[in-house]
């Protein structure tokens, strides 16, 4: 995955998070067509970049914290 593709994927993830429609890590991975580990890694990188993201068990989705 190139840097450009990764940045575009992060933007997609942020849009999904803002709508609360990422689903579980497995569902997010399917939406992005990547592995579950890669989806989790993207979330981790976004958190390191300063985005406050948490996983809501109630809505079963990543949401802004």
PDBQT receptor file of N, H, CA, C and O in Angstrom, charges set to zero:
ATOM      1  N   UNK A   1       0.851  -1.173   0.000  1.00  0.00    +0.000 N 
ATOM      2  CA  UNK A   1       0.000   0.000   0.000  1.00  0.00    +0.000 C 
ATOM      3  C   UNK A   1       0.896   1.235   0.000  1.00  0.00    +0.000 C 
ATOM      4  O   UNK A   1       1.811   1.360   0.814  1.00  0.00    +0.000 OA
ATOM      5  N   UNK A   2       0.613   2.134  -0.924  1.00  0.00    +0.000 N 
ATOM      6  H   UNK A   2      -0.130   2.032  -1.585  1.00  0.00    +0.000 HD
ATOM      7  CA  UNK A   2       1.405   3.359  -1.002  1.00  0.00    +0.000 C 
ATOM      8  C   UNK A   2       0.954   4.354   0.069  1.00  0.00    +0.000 C 
ATOM      9  O   UNK A   2      -0.104   4.200   0.678  1.00  0.00    +0.000 OA
ATOM     10  N   UNK A   3       1.767   5.356   0.277  1.00  0.00    +0.000 N 
ATOM     11  H   UNK A   3       2.627   5.481  -0.217  1.00  0.00    +0.000 HD
ATOM     12  CA  UNK A   3       1.436   6.398   1.266  1.00  0.00    +0.000 C 
ATOM     13  C   UNK A   3       0.121   7.085   0.885  1.00  0.00    +0.000 C 
ATOM     14  O   UNK A   3      -0.712   7.368   1.746  1.00  0.00    +0.000 OA
ATOM     15  N   UNK A   4      -0.055   7.346  -0.406  1.00  0.00    +0.000 N 
ATOM     16  H   UNK A   4       0.621   7.116  -1.105  1.00  0.00    +0.000 HD
ATOM     17  CA  UNK A   4      -1.269   7.991  -0.901  1.00  0.00    +0.000 C 
ATOM     18  C   UNK A   4      -2.505   7.134  -0.613  1.00  0.00    +0.000 C 
ATOM     19  O   UNK A   4      -3.526   7.645  -0.152  1.00  0.00    +0.000 OA
ATOM     20  N   UNK A   5      -2.410   5.843  -0.885  1.00  0.00    +0.000 N 
ATOM     21  H   UNK A   5      -1.581   5.428  -1.259  1.00  0.00    +0.000 HD
ATOM     22  CA  UNK A   5      -3.522   4.933  -0.623  1.00  0.00    +0.000 C 
ATOM     23  C   UNK A   5      -3.849   4.877   0.873  1.00  0.00    +0.000 C 
ATOM     24  O   UNK A   5      -5.014   4.851   1.269  1.00  0.00    +0.000 OA
ATOM     25  N   UNK A   6      -2.799   4.859   1.688  1.00  0.00    +0.000 N 
ATOM     26  H   UNK A   6      -1.852   4.881   1.367  1.00  0.00    +0.000 HD
ATOM     27  CA  UNK A   6      -2.995   4.807   3.132  1.00  0.00    +0.000 C 
ATOM     28  C   UNK A   6      -3.693   6.058   3.642  1.00  0.00    +0.000 C 
ATOM     29  O   UNK A   6      -4.592   5.973   4.479  1.00  0.00    +0.000 OA
ATOM     30  N   UNK A   7      -3.283   7.223   3.139  1.00  0.00    +0.000 N 
ATOM     31  H   UNK A   7      -2.553   7.292   2.459  1.00  0.00    +0.000 HD
ATOM     32  CA  UNK A   7      -3.911   8.477   3.557  1.00  0.00    +0.000 C 
ATOM     33  C   UNK A   7      -5.371   8.529   3.114  1.00  0.00    +0.000 C 
ATOM     34  O   UNK A   7      -6.230   8.987   3.868  1.00  0.00    +0.000 OA
ATOM     35  N   UNK A   8      -5.657   8.069   1.914  1.00  0.00    +0.000 N 
ATOM     36  H   UNK A   8      -4.960   7.696   1.301  1.00  0.00    +0.000 HD
ATOM     37  CA  UNK A   8      -7.042   8.015   1.450  1.00  0.00    +0.000 C 
ATOM     38  C   UNK A   8      -7.877   7.072   2.300  1.00  0.00    +0.000 C 
ATOM     39  O   UNK A   8      -9.041   7.352   2.588  1.00  0.00    +0.000 OA
ATOM     40  N   UNK A   9      -7.287   5.964   2.697  1.00  0.00    +0.000 N 
ATOM     41  H   UNK A   9      -6.342   5.737   2.463  1.00  0.00    +0.000 HD
ATOM     42  CA  UNK A   9      -7.992   5.005   3.539  1.00  0.00    +0.000 C 
ATOM     43  C   UNK A   9      -8.290   5.613   4.915  1.00  0.00    +0.000 C 
ATOM     44  O   UNK A   9      -9.361   5.391   5.478  1.00  0.00    +0.000 OA
ATOM     45  N   UNK A  10      -7.330   6.384   5.453  1.00  0.00    +0.000 N 
ATOM     46  H   UNK A  10      -6.459   6.565   4.996  1.00  0.00    +0.000 HD
ATOM     47  CA  UNK A  10      -7.545   7.045   6.739  1.00  0.00    +0.000 C 
ATOM     48  C   UNK A  10      -8.691   8.049   6.643  1.00  0.00    +0.000 C 
ATOM     49  O   UNK A  10      -9.496   8.168   7.566  1.00  0.00    +0.000 OA
ATOM     50  N   UNK A  11      -8.761   8.763   5.534  1.00  0.00    +0.000 N 
ATOM     51  H   UNK A  11      -8.107   8.666   4.784  1.00  0.00    +0.000 HD
ATOM     52  CA  UNK A  11      -9.850   9.720   5.330  1.00  0.00    +0.000 C 
ATOM     53  C   UNK A  11     -11.192   8.991   5.291  1.00  0.00    +0.000 C 
ATOM     54  O   UNK A  11     -12.168   9.452   5.881  1.00  0.00    +0.000 OA
ATOM     55  N   UNK A  12     -11.240   7.866   4.604  1.00  0.00    +0.000 N 
ATOM     56  H   UNK A  12     -10.447   7.491   4.125  1.00  0.00    +0.000 HD
ATOM     57  CA  UNK A  12     -12.468   7.052   4.565  1.00  0.00    +0.000 C 
ATOM     58  C   UNK A  12     -12.864   6.606   5.955  1.00  0.00    +0.000 C 
ATOM     59  O   UNK A  12     -14.036   6.668   6.326  1.00  0.00    +0.000 OA
ATOM     60  N   UNK A  13     -11.874   6.150   6.733  1.00  0.00    +0.000 N 
ATOM     61  H   UNK A  13     -10.922   6.100   6.432  1.00  0.00    +0.000 HD
ATOM     62  CA  UNK A  13     -12.149   5.683   8.095  1.00  0.00    +0.000 C 
ATOM     63  C   UNK A  13     -12.679   6.825   8.948  1.00  0.00    +0.000 C 
ATOM     64  O   UNK A  13     -13.628   6.632   9.708  1.00  0.00    +0.000 OA
ATOM     65  N   UNK A  14     -12.090   8.003   8.839  1.00  0.00    +0.000 N 
ATOM     66  H   UNK A  14     -11.319   8.159   8.221  1.00  0.00    +0.000 HD
ATOM     67  CA  UNK A  14     -12.555   9.155   9.615  1.00  0.00    +0.000 C 
ATOM     68  C   UNK A  14     -13.990   9.525   9.255  1.00  0.00    +0.000 C 
ATOM     69  O   UNK A  14     -14.775   9.884  10.133  1.00  0.00    +0.000 OA
ATOM     70  N   UNK A  15     -14.337   9.441   7.985  1.00  0.00    +0.000 N 
ATOM     71  H   UNK A  15     -13.699   9.149   7.272  1.00  0.00    +0.000 HD
ATOM     72  CA  UNK A  15     -15.724   9.721   7.566  1.00  0.00    +0.000 C 
ATOM     73  C   UNK A  15     -16.687   8.700   8.171  1.00  0.00    +0.000 C 
ATOM     74  O   UNK A  15     -17.758   9.056   8.662  1.00  0.00    +0.000 OA
ATOM     75  N   UNK A  16     -16.294   7.433   8.130  1.00  0.00    +0.000 N 
ATOM     76  H   UNK A  16     -15.423   7.144   7.732  1.00  0.00    +0.000 HD
ATOM     77  CA  UNK A  16     -17.138   6.387   8.706  1.00  0.00    +0.000 C 
ATOM     78  C   UNK A  16     -17.291   6.576  10.215  1.00  0.00    +0.000 C 
ATOM     79  O   UNK A  16     -18.376   6.382  10.764  1.00  0.00    +0.000 OA
ATOM     80  N   UNK A  17     -16.209   6.951  10.873  1.00  0.00    +0.000 N 
ATOM     81  H   UNK A  17     -15.328   7.108  10.427  1.00  0.00    +0.000 HD
ATOM     82  CA  UNK A  17     -16.254   7.178  12.322  1.00  0.00    +0.000 C 
ATOM     83  C   UNK A  17     -17.180   8.337  12.645  1.00  0.00    +0.000 C 
ATOM     84  O   UNK A  17     -17.953   8.261  13.600  1.00  0.00    +0.000 OA
ATOM     85  N   UNK A  18     -17.114   9.404  11.867  1.00  0.00    +0.000 N 
ATOM     86  H   UNK A  18     -16.486   9.465  11.091  1.00  0.00    +0.000 HD
ATOM     87  CA  UNK A  18     -17.965  10.571  12.142  1.00  0.00    +0.000 C 
ATOM     88  C   UNK A  18     -19.445  10.216  12.021  1.00  0.00    +0.000 C 
ATOM     89  O   UNK A  18     -20.286  10.823  12.683  1.00  0.00    +0.000 OA
ATOM     90  N   UNK A  19     -19.765   9.236  11.178  1.00  0.00    +0.000 N 
ATOM     91  H   UNK A  19     -19.082   8.742  10.640  1.00  0.00    +0.000 HD
ATOM     92  CA  UNK A  19     -21.146   8.784  11.031  1.00  0.00    +0.000 C 
ATOM     93  C   UNK A  19     -21.479   7.642  11.981  1.00  0.00    +0.000 C 
ATOM     94  O   UNK A  19     -22.639   7.247  12.099  1.00  0.00    +0.000 OA
ATOM     95  N   UNK A  20     -20.458   7.107  12.664  1.00  0.00    +0.000 N 
ATOM     96  H   UNK A  20     -19.516   7.428  12.568  1.00  0.00    +0.000 HD
ATOM     97  CA  UNK A  20     -20.684   5.971  13.558  1.00  0.00    +0.000 C 
ATOM     98  C   UNK A  20     -21.067   4.709  12.808  1.00  0.00    +0.000 C 
ATOM     99  O   UNK A  20     -21.863   3.904  13.291  1.00  0.00    +0.000 OA
ATOM    100  N   UNK A  21     -20.494   4.542  11.620  1.00  0.00    +0.000 N 
ATOM    101  H   UNK A  21     -19.848   5.195  11.227  1.00  0.00    +0.000 HD
ATOM    102  CA  UNK A  21     -20.885   3.397  10.794  1.00  0.00    +0.000 C 
ATOM    103  C   UNK A  21     -19.711   2.520  10.367  1.00  0.00    +0.000 C 
ATOM    104  O   UNK A  21     -19.699   1.976   9.263  1.00  0.00    +0.000 OA
ATOM    105  N   UNK A  22     -18.731   2.390  11.252  1.00  0.00    +0.000 N 
ATOM    106  H   UNK A  22     -18.741   2.832  12.149  1.00  0.00    +0.000 HD
ATOM    107  CA  UNK A  22     -17.597   1.525  10.902  1.00  0.00    +0.000 C 
ATOM    108  C   UNK A  22     -17.918   0.061  11.146  1.00  0.00    +0.000 C 
ATOM    109  O   UNK A  22     -17.379  -0.817  10.471  1.00  0.00    +0.000 OA
ATOM    110  N   UNK A  23     -18.788  -0.207  12.104  1.00  0.00    +0.000 N 
ATOM    111  H   UNK A  23     -19.226   0.506  12.652  1.00  0.00    +0.000 HD
ATOM    112  CA  UNK A  23     -19.044  -1.584  12.487  1.00  0.00    +0.000 C 
ATOM    113  C   UNK A  23     -17.883  -2.104  13.306  1.00  0.00    +0.000 C 
ATOM    114  O   UNK A  23     -17.048  -1.332  13.775  1.00  0.00    +0.000 OA
ATOM    115  N   UNK A  24     -17.832  -3.399  13.475  1.00  0.00    +0.000 N 
ATOM    116  H   UNK A  24     -18.511  -4.026  13.094  1.00  0.00    +0.000 HD
ATOM    117  CA  UNK A  24     -16.751  -4.031  14.236  1.00  0.00    +0.000 C 
ATOM    118  C   UNK A  24     -15.454  -3.928  13.438  1.00  0.00    +0.000 C 
ATOM    119  O   UNK A  24     -15.483  -3.592  12.255  1.00  0.00    +0.000 OA
ATOM    120  N   UNK A  25     -14.314  -4.213  14.073  1.00  0.00    +0.000 N 
ATOM    121  H   UNK A  25     -14.290  -4.487  15.034  1.00  0.00    +0.000 HD
ATOM    122  CA  UNK A  25     -13.053  -4.186  13.320  1.00  0.00    +0.000 C 
ATOM    123  C   UNK A  25     -13.083  -5.113  12.098  1.00  0.00    +0.000 C 
ATOM    124  O   UNK A  25     -12.508  -4.796  11.056  1.00  0.00    +0.000 OA
ATOM    125  N   UNK A  26     -13.748  -6.243  12.236  1.00  0.00    +0.000 N 
ATOM    126  H   UNK A  26     -14.215  -6.500  13.083  1.00  0.00    +0.000 HD
ATOM    127  CA  UNK A  26     -13.848  -7.179  11.116  1.00  0.00    +0.000 C 
ATOM    128  C   UNK A  26     -14.689  -6.589   9.980  1.00  0.00    +0.000 C 
ATOM    129  O   UNK A  26     -14.351  -6.739   8.807  1.00  0.00    +0.000 OA
ATOM    130  N   UNK A  27     -15.791  -5.915  10.340  1.00  0.00    +0.000 N 
ATOM    131  H   UNK A  27     -16.066  -5.793  11.293  1.00  0.00    +0.000 HD
ATOM    132  CA  UNK A  27     -16.641  -5.297   9.325  1.00  0.00    +0.000 C 
ATOM    133  C   UNK A  27     -15.929  -4.130   8.654  1.00  0.00    +0.000 C 
ATOM    134  O   UNK A  27     -16.053  -3.938   7.445  1.00  0.00    +0.000 OA
ATOM    135  N   UNK A  28     -15.185  -3.352   9.430  1.00  0.00    +0.000 N 
ATOM    136  H   UNK A  28     -15.084  -3.508  10.413  1.00  0.00    +0.000 HD
ATOM    137  CA  UNK A  28     -14.412  -2.251   8.871  1.00  0.00    +0.000 C 
ATOM    138  C   UNK A  28     -13.384  -2.784   7.874  1.00  0.00    +0.000 C 
ATOM    139  O   UNK A  28     -13.203  -2.219   6.796  1.00  0.00    +0.000 OA
ATOM    140  N   UNK A  29     -12.723  -3.863   8.239  1.00  0.00    +0.000 N 
ATOM    141  H   UNK A  29     -12.870  -4.322   9.115  1.00  0.00    +0.000 HD
ATOM    142  CA  UNK A  29     -11.736  -4.467   7.348  1.00  0.00    +0.000 C 
ATOM    143  C   UNK A  29     -12.378  -4.909   6.035  1.00  0.00    +0.000 C 
ATOM    144  O   UNK A  29     -11.793  -4.739   4.965  1.00  0.00    +0.000 OA
ATOM    145  N   UNK A  30     -13.573  -5.474   6.119  1.00  0.00    +0.000 N 
ATOM    146  H   UNK A  30     -14.048  -5.612   6.988  1.00  0.00    +0.000 HD
ATOM    147  CA  UNK A  30     -14.268  -5.906   4.898  1.00  0.00    +0.000 C 
ATOM    148  C   UNK A  30     -14.627  -4.701   4.025  1.00  0.00    +0.000 C 
ATOM    149  O   UNK A  30     -14.511  -4.768   2.801  1.00  0.00    +0.000 OA
ATOM    150  N   UNK A  31     -15.064  -3.596   4.652  1.00  0.00    +0.000 N 
ATOM    151  H   UNK A  31     -15.158  -3.542   5.646  1.00  0.00    +0.000 HD
ATOM    152  CA  UNK A  31     -15.410  -2.387   3.891  1.00  0.00    +0.000 C 
ATOM    153  C   UNK A  31     -14.193  -1.830   3.159  1.00  0.00    +0.000 C 
ATOM    154  O   UNK A  31     -14.300  -1.355   2.028  1.00  0.00    +0.000 OA
ATOM    155  N   UNK A  32     -13.037  -1.895   3.814  1.00  0.00    +0.000 N 
ATOM    156  H   UNK A  32     -12.949  -2.281   4.732  1.00  0.00    +0.000 HD
ATOM    157  CA  UNK A  32     -11.808  -1.337   3.245  1.00  0.00    +0.000 C 
ATOM    158  C   UNK A  32     -11.053  -2.330   2.372  1.00  0.00    +0.000 C 
ATOM    159  O   UNK A  32     -10.088  -1.973   1.698  1.00  0.00    +0.000 OA
ATOM    160  N   UNK A  33     -11.506  -3.587   2.393  1.00  0.00    +0.000 N 
ATOM    161  H   UNK A  33     -12.291  -3.878   2.941  1.00  0.00    +0.000 HD
ATOM    162  CA  UNK A  33     -10.846  -4.667   1.653  1.00  0.00    +0.000 C 
ATOM    163  C   UNK A  33      -9.396  -4.854   2.109  1.00  0.00    +0.000 C 
ATOM    164  O   UNK A  33      -8.473  -4.952   1.300  1.00  0.00    +0.000 OA
ATOM    165  N   UNK A  34      -9.232  -4.900   3.437  1.00  0.00    +0.000 N 
ATOM    166  H   UNK A  34      -9.982  -4.821   4.094  1.00  0.00    +0.000 HD
ATOM    167  CA  UNK A  34      -7.925  -5.153   4.051  1.00  0.00    +0.000 C 
ATOM    168  C   UNK A  34      -8.122  -6.184   5.162  1.00  0.00    +0.000 C 
ATOM    169  O   UNK A  34      -9.250  -6.587   5.446  1.00  0.00    +0.000 OA
ATOM    170  N   UNK A  35      -7.035  -6.603   5.782  1.00  0.00    +0.000 N 
ATOM    171  H   UNK A  35      -6.119  -6.276   5.551  1.00  0.00    +0.000 HD
ATOM    172  CA  UNK A  35      -7.144  -7.540   6.896  1.00  0.00    +0.000 C 
ATOM    173  C   UNK A  35      -7.639  -6.813   8.148  1.00  0.00    +0.000 C 
ATOM    174  O   UNK A  35      -7.577  -5.587   8.240  1.00  0.00    +0.000 OA
ATOM    175  N   UNK A  36      -8.129  -7.593   9.101  1.00  0.00    +0.000 N 
ATOM    176  H   UNK A  36      -8.179  -8.588   9.026  1.00  0.00    +0.000 HD
ATOM    177  CA  UNK A  36      -8.585  -7.022  10.373  1.00  0.00    +0.000 C 
ATOM    178  C   UNK A  36      -7.433  -6.319  11.063  1.00  0.00    +0.000 C 
ATOM    179  O   UNK A  36      -7.618  -5.242  11.630  1.00  0.00    +0.000 OA
ATOM    180  N   UNK A  37      -6.256  -6.903  11.025  1.00  0.00    +0.000 N 
ATOM    181  H   UNK A  37      -6.106  -7.778  10.565  1.00  0.00    +0.000 HD
ATOM    182  CA  UNK A  37      -5.089  -6.312  11.660  1.00  0.00    +0.000 C 
ATOM    183  C   UNK A  37      -4.758  -4.951  11.042  1.00  0.00    +0.000 C 
ATOM    184  O   UNK A  37      -4.422  -4.008  11.759  1.00  0.00    +0.000 OA
ATOM    185  N   UNK A  38      -4.851  -4.849   9.728  1.00  0.00    +0.000 N 
ATOM    186  H   UNK A  38      -5.123  -5.615   9.146  1.00  0.00    +0.000 HD
ATOM    187  CA  UNK A  38      -4.579  -3.574   9.062  1.00  0.00    +0.000 C 
ATOM    188  C   UNK A  38      -5.602  -2.523   9.465  1.00  0.00    +0.000 C 
ATOM    189  O   UNK A  38      -5.243  -1.364   9.673  1.00  0.00    +0.000 OA
ATOM    190  N   UNK A  39      -6.864  -2.907   9.578  1.00  0.00    +0.000 N 
ATOM    191  H   UNK A  39      -7.155  -3.848   9.408  1.00  0.00    +0.000 HD
ATOM    192  CA  UNK A  39      -7.906  -1.965  10.012  1.00  0.00    +0.000 C 
ATOM    193  C   UNK A  39      -7.611  -1.468  11.426  1.00  0.00    +0.000 C 
ATOM    194  O   UNK A  39      -7.736  -0.276  11.706  1.00  0.00    +0.000 OA
ATOM    195  N   UNK A  40      -7.224  -2.371  12.304  1.00  0.00    +0.000 N 
ATOM    196  H   UNK A  40      -7.122  -3.340  12.077  1.00  0.00    +0.000 HD
ATOM    197  CA  UNK A  40      -6.891  -1.975  13.678  1.00  0.00    +0.000 C 
ATOM    198  C   UNK A  40      -5.656  -1.071  13.700  1.00  0.00    +0.000 C 
ATOM    199  O   UNK A  40      -5.575  -0.133  14.493  1.00  0.00    +0.000 OA
ATOM    200  N   UNK A  41      -4.704  -1.362  12.825  1.00  0.00    +0.000 N 
ATOM    201  H   UNK A  41      -4.770  -2.124  12.181  1.00  0.00    +0.000 HD
ATOM    202  CA  UNK A  41      -3.489  -0.552  12.742  1.00  0.00    +0.000 C 
ATOM    203  C   UNK A  41      -3.813   0.862  12.270  1.00  0.00    +0.000 C 
ATOM    204  O   UNK A  41      -3.226   1.826  12.762  1.00  0.00    +0.000 OA
ATOM    205  N   UNK A  42      -4.739   0.996  11.325  1.00  0.00    +0.000 N 
ATOM    206  H   UNK A  42      -5.216   0.213  10.925  1.00  0.00    +0.000 HD
ATOM    207  CA  UNK A  42      -5.153   2.318  10.850  1.00  0.00    +0.000 C 
ATOM    208  C   UNK A  42      -5.781   3.126  11.993  1.00  0.00    +0.000 C 
ATOM    209  O   UNK A  42      -5.493   4.313  12.149  1.00  0.00    +0.000 OA
ATOM    210  N   UNK A  43      -6.632   2.484  12.781  1.00  0.00    +0.000 N 
ATOM    211  H   UNK A  43      -6.866   1.520  12.654  1.00  0.00    +0.000 HD
ATOM    212  CA  UNK A  43      -7.245   3.154  13.934  1.00  0.00    +0.000 C 
ATOM    213  C   UNK A  43      -6.161   3.596  14.912  1.00  0.00    +0.000 C 
ATOM    214  O   UNK A  43      -6.199   4.712  15.432  1.00  0.00    +0.000 OA
ATOM    215  N   UNK A  44      -5.209   2.722  15.154  1.00  0.00    +0.000 N 
ATOM    216  H   UNK A  44      -5.179   1.816  14.731  1.00  0.00    +0.000 HD
ATOM    217  CA  UNK A  44      -4.114   3.044  16.074  1.00  0.00    +0.000 C 
ATOM    218  C   UNK A  44      -3.301   4.240  15.560  1.00  0.00    +0.000 C 
ATOM    219  O   UNK A  44      -2.935   5.118  16.341  1.00  0.00    +0.000 OA
ATOM    220  N   UNK A  45      -3.022   4.277  14.275  1.00  0.00    +0.000 N 
ATOM    221  H   UNK A  45      -3.319   3.564  13.640  1.00  0.00    +0.000 HD
ATOM    222  CA  UNK A  45      -2.267   5.394  13.696  1.00  0.00    +0.000 C 
ATOM    223  C   UNK A  45      -3.050   6.697  13.807  1.00  0.00    +0.000 C 
ATOM    224  O   UNK A  45      -2.474   7.744  14.103  1.00  0.00    +0.000 OA
ATOM    225  N   UNK A  46      -4.359   6.639  13.571  1.00  0.00    +0.000 N 
ATOM    226  H   UNK A  46      -4.827   5.789  13.331  1.00  0.00    +0.000 HD
ATOM    227  CA  UNK A  46      -5.185   7.837  13.704  1.00  0.00    +0.000 C 
ATOM    228  C   UNK A  46      -5.169   8.350  15.144  1.00  0.00    +0.000 C 
ATOM    229  O   UNK A  46      -5.129   9.559  15.372  1.00  0.00    +0.000 OA
ATOM    230  N   UNK A  47      -5.199   7.449  16.096  1.00  0.00    +0.000 N 
ATOM    231  H   UNK A  47      -5.232   6.467  15.910  1.00  0.00    +0.000 HD
ATOM    232  CA  UNK A  47      -5.124   7.848  17.505  1.00  0.00    +0.000 C 
ATOM    233  C   UNK A  47      -3.790   8.523  17.804  1.00  0.00    +0.000 C 
ATOM    234  O   UNK A  47      -3.744   9.522  18.522  1.00  0.00    +0.000 OA
ATOM    235  N   UNK A  48      -2.706   7.982  17.256  1.00  0.00    +0.000 N 
ATOM    236  H   UNK A  48      -2.743   7.171  16.673  1.00  0.00    +0.000 HD
ATOM    237  CA  UNK A  48      -1.388   8.582  17.456  1.00  0.00    +0.000 C 
ATOM    238  C   UNK A  48      -1.295   9.969  16.825  1.00  0.00    +0.000 C 
ATOM    239  O   UNK A  48      -0.545  10.826  17.292  1.00  0.00    +0.000 OA
ATOM    240  N   UNK A  49      -2.064  10.179  15.760  1.00  0.00    +0.000 N 
ATOM    241  H   UNK A  49      -2.673   9.484  15.380  1.00  0.00    +0.000 HD
ATOM    242  CA  UNK A  49      -2.082  11.480  15.083  1.00  0.00    +0.000 C 
ATOM    243  C   UNK A  49      -2.931  12.501  15.835  1.00  0.00    +0.000 C 
ATOM    244  O   UNK A  49      -3.000  13.665  15.438  1.00  0.00    +0.000 OA
ATOM    245  N   UNK A  50      -3.572  12.073  16.911  1.00  0.00    +0.000 N 
ATOM    246  H   UNK A  50      -3.516  11.128  17.234  1.00  0.00    +0.000 HD
ATOM    247  CA  UNK A  50      -4.314  13.013  17.744  1.00  0.00    +0.000 C 
ATOM    248  C   UNK A  50      -5.823  12.915  17.676  1.00  0.00    +0.000 C 
ATOM    249  O   UNK A  50      -6.516  13.688  18.338  1.00  0.00    +0.000 OA
ATOM    250  N   UNK A  51      -6.352  11.989  16.897  1.00  0.00    +0.000 N 
ATOM    251  H   UNK A  51      -5.790  11.362  16.359  1.00  0.00    +0.000 HD
ATOM    252  CA  UNK A  51      -7.804  11.809  16.836  1.00  0.00    +0.000 C 
ATOM    253  C   UNK A  51      -8.255  10.987  18.048  1.00  0.00    +0.000 C 
ATOM    254  O   UNK A  51      -7.649   9.972  18.392  1.00  0.00    +0.000 OA
ATOM    255  N   UNK A  52      -9.319  11.447  18.677  1.00  0.00    +0.000 N 
ATOM    256  H   UNK A  52      -9.811  12.272  18.399  1.00  0.00    +0.000 HD
ATOM    257  CA  UNK A  52      -9.868  10.737  19.827  1.00  0.00    +0.000 C 
ATOM    258  C   UNK A  52     -10.946   9.789  19.322  1.00  0.00    +0.000 C 
ATOM    259  O   UNK A  52     -12.054  10.201  18.976  1.00  0.00    +0.000 OA
ATOM    260  N   UNK A  53     -10.597   8.522  19.288  1.00  0.00    +0.000 N 
ATOM    261  H   UNK A  53      -9.698   8.187  19.569  1.00  0.00    +0.000 HD
ATOM    262  CA  UNK A  53     -11.472   7.484  18.753  1.00  0.00    +0.000 C 
ATOM    263  C   UNK A  53     -11.615   6.395  19.801  1.00  0.00    +0.000 C 
ATOM    264  O   UNK A  53     -10.638   5.978  20.422  1.00  0.00    +0.000 OA
ATOM    265  N   UNK A  54     -12.845   5.940  19.988  1.00  0.00    +0.000 N 
ATOM    266  H   UNK A  54     -13.640   6.279  19.483  1.00  0.00    +0.000 HD
ATOM    267  CA  UNK A  54     -13.052   4.811  20.889  1.00  0.00    +0.000 C 
ATOM    268  C   UNK A  54     -14.032   3.845  20.240  1.00  0.00    +0.000 C 
ATOM    269  O   UNK A  54     -14.773   4.204  19.325  1.00  0.00    +0.000 OA
ATOM    270  N   UNK A  55     -14.017   2.625  20.731  1.00  0.00    +0.000 N 
ATOM    271  H   UNK A  55     -13.415   2.334  21.474  1.00  0.00    +0.000 HD
ATOM    272  CA  UNK A  55     -14.943   1.615  20.225  1.00  0.00    +0.000 C 
ATOM    273  C   UNK A  55     -16.114   1.531  21.181  1.00  0.00    +0.000 C 
ATOM    274  O   UNK A  55     -15.934   1.332  22.382  1.00  0.00    +0.000 OA
ATOM    275  N   UNK A  56     -17.308   1.682  20.649  1.00  0.00    +0.000 N 
ATOM    276  H   UNK A  56     -17.454   1.844  19.673  1.00  0.00    +0.000 HD
ATOM    277  CA  UNK A  56     -18.522   1.597  21.458  1.00  0.00    +0.000 C 
ATOM    278  C   UNK A  56     -19.104   0.192  21.329  1.00  0.00    +0.000 C 
ATOM    279  O   UNK A  56     -19.508  -0.224  20.243  1.00  0.00    +0.000 OA
ATOM    280  N   UNK A  57     -19.143  -0.523  22.428  1.00  0.00    +0.000 N 
ATOM    281  H   UNK A  57     -18.816  -0.184  23.311  1.00  0.00    +0.000 HD
ATOM    282  CA  UNK A  57     -19.739  -1.857  22.397  1.00  0.00    +0.000 C 
ATOM    283  C   UNK A  57     -21.246  -1.780  22.183  1.00  0.00    +0.000 C 
ATOM    284  O   UNK A  57     -21.852  -2.682  21.604  1.00  0.00    +0.000 OA
ATOM    285  N   UNK A  58     -21.837  -0.695  22.656  1.00  0.00    +0.000 N 
ATOM    286  H   UNK A  58     -21.345   0.038  23.126  1.00  0.00    +0.000 HD
ATOM    287  CA  UNK A  58     -23.281  -0.537  22.518  1.00  0.00    +0.000 C 
ATOM    288  C   UNK A  58     -23.684  -0.397  21.046  1.00  0.00    +0.000 C 
ATOM    289  O   UNK A  58     -24.608  -1.069  20.586  1.00  0.00    +0.000 OA
ATOM    290  N   UNK A  59     -22.995   0.471  20.316  1.00  0.00    +0.000 N 
ATOM    291  H   UNK A  59     -22.244   1.016  20.690  1.00  0.00    +0.000 HD
ATOM    292  CA  UNK A  59     -23.329   0.654  18.892  1.00  0.00    +0.000 C 
ATOM    293  C   UNK A  59     -22.509  -0.247  17.997  1.00  0.00    +0.000 C 
ATOM    294  O   UNK A  59     -22.733  -0.287  16.788  1.00  0.00    +0.000 OA
ATOM    295  N   UNK A  60     -21.563  -0.969  18.568  1.00  0.00    +0.000 N 
ATOM    296  H   UNK A  60     -21.381  -0.937  19.551  1.00  0.00    +0.000 HD
ATOM    297  CA  UNK A  60     -20.675  -1.886  17.836  1.00  0.00    +0.000 C 
ATOM    298  C   UNK A  60     -20.016  -1.164  16.666  1.00  0.00    +0.000 C 
ATOM    299  O   UNK A  60     -20.060  -1.620  15.523  1.00  0.00    +0.000 OA
ATOM    300  N   UNK A  61     -19.400  -0.018  16.987  1.00  0.00    +0.000 N 
ATOM    301  H   UNK A  61     -19.365   0.352  17.915  1.00  0.00    +0.000 HD
ATOM    302  CA  UNK A  61     -18.738   0.801  15.978  1.00  0.00    +0.000 C 
ATOM    303  C   UNK A  61     -17.719   1.706  16.636  1.00  0.00    +0.000 C 
ATOM    304  O   UNK A  61     -17.829   2.018  17.822  1.00  0.00    +0.000 OA
ATOM    305  N   UNK A  62     -16.728   2.129  15.870  1.00  0.00    +0.000 N 
ATOM    306  H   UNK A  62     -16.639   1.876  14.906  1.00  0.00    +0.000 HD
ATOM    307  CA  UNK A  62     -15.799   3.148  16.358  1.00  0.00    +0.000 C 
ATOM    308  C   UNK A  62     -16.534   4.484  16.297  1.00  0.00    +0.000 C 
ATOM    309  O   UNK A  62     -17.259   4.755  15.341  1.00  0.00    +0.000 OA
ATOM    310  N   UNK A  63     -16.346   5.307  17.309  1.00  0.00    +0.000 N 
ATOM    311  H   UNK A  63     -15.757   5.087  18.086  1.00  0.00    +0.000 HD
ATOM    312  CA  UNK A  63     -17.006   6.607  17.371  1.00  0.00    +0.000 C 
ATOM    313  C   UNK A  63     -16.018   7.650  17.862  1.00  0.00    +0.000 C 
ATOM    314  O   UNK A  63     -15.015   7.305  18.487  1.00  0.00    +0.000 OA
ATOM    315  N   UNK A  64     -16.292   8.937  17.585  1.00  0.00    +0.000 N 
ATOM    316  H   UNK A  64     -17.107   9.217  17.078  1.00  0.00    +0.000 HD
ATOM    317  CA  UNK A  64     -15.426   9.989  18.152  1.00  0.00    +0.000 C 
ATOM    318  C   UNK A  64     -15.575  10.007  19.662  1.00  0.00    +0.000 C 
ATOM    319  O   UNK A  64     -16.680   9.881  20.190  1.00  0.00    +0.000 OA
ATOM    320  N   UNK A  65     -14.465  10.161  20.346  1.00  0.00    +0.000 N 
ATOM    321  H   UNK A  65     -13.568  10.263  19.918  1.00  0.00    +0.000 HD
ATOM    322  CA  UNK A  65     -14.522  10.164  21.814  1.00  0.00    +0.000 C 
ATOM    323  C   UNK A  65     -14.782  11.545  22.357  1.00  0.00    +0.000 C 
ATOM    324  O   UNK A  65     -14.859  11.725  23.572  1.00  0.00    +0.000 OA
TER     325      UNK A  65
